[in-house]
Amino acid sequence: MISDCYCDFDFAEILRSYNATRPIARKEHICEECGRKIRPGERYEHVSGVCDQGWKTFKTCIYCLGLRDTAESRIECLCWAHGTMREDVIESVRDVAFRIPGLSMAIGRWIVEGRRNR
């Protein structure tokens, strides 16, 4: 199957060894995407791996994950990178929202919910 998907990333920045888990926080963390505090007891995504710059870790709150998961379930080609995922998702949604009914509203709900729970 040929895909029309094209992601314009510098592949030297992409993690070569990639391990993603979704644990429950035992201590406070900061979301790499929105800067929100991830409180003890909240689920979050922890990604670690090796890239050209060395060992990297990324922690993402449940609201940014909801934003990304919602977009990934509805957009055929969603290109994003850790650290800029929110901006990448919002930009992609703006590009395709006119073709996917309800997508902007679903993404907006995650953004508002994340702001409410800071």
HUVENKA-V407818 format. One record per backbone hydrogen bond with DSSP energy under -0.5 kcal/mol. NH is the residue of the N-H (numbers start at 1). CO is the residue of the C=O. E is the energy in kcal/mol with one decimal. If there is no record, write none. Layout:
NH|CO|E, NH|CO|E
//
This chain:
8|6|-0.6, 9|7|-1.5, 11|9|-1.0, 13|10|-2.5, 14|11|-0.5, 16|50|-3.3, 17|50|-1.2, 18|16|-0.6, 19|48|-2.5, 21|46|-2.3, 25|42|-3.2, 29|38|-2.1, 31|36|-2.9, 32|59|-3.5, 35|31|-1.5, 38|29|-3.2, 39|37|-0.7, 41|25|-3.0, 42|39|-2.1, 44|23|-2.1, 45|60|-2.7, 46|21|-2.8, 47|45|-0.5, 47|58|-2.8, 48|19|-2.3, 49|56|-1.9, 50|17|-0.6, 51|54|-2.1, 52|12|-1.1, 54|51|-1.9, 56|49|-2.9, 58|47|-2.5, 60|45|-2.3, 62|43|-0.6, 65|61|-2.1, 66|62|-2.1, 67|63|-1.9, 68|64|-2.4, 69|65|-3.4, 70|66|-2.3, 71|67|-2.0, 72|68|-3.0, 73|69|-1.8, 74|70|-0.7, 74|71|-1.1, 75|71|-2.6, 76|74|-0.6, 78|76|-0.6, 79|77|-0.6, 80|78|-0.5, 84|81|-1.5, 88|84|-2.7, 89|85|-3.0, 90|86|-2.6, 91|87|-2.4, 92|88|-2.2, 93|89|-2.7, 94|90|-2.2, 95|91|-1.6, 96|92|-1.4, 97|93|-2.2, 99|96|-2.1, 100|96|-0.9, 100|97|-0.6, 101|99|-0.6, 103|100|-1.7, 106|102|-2.3, 107|103|-2.5, 108|104|-2.5, 109|105|-1.9, 110|106|-1.3, 111|107|-1.9, 112|108|-2.6, 113|109|-2.7, 114|110|-2.1, 115|111|-1.8, 116|112|-2.3, 117|113|-1.5, 118|115|-1.0
//
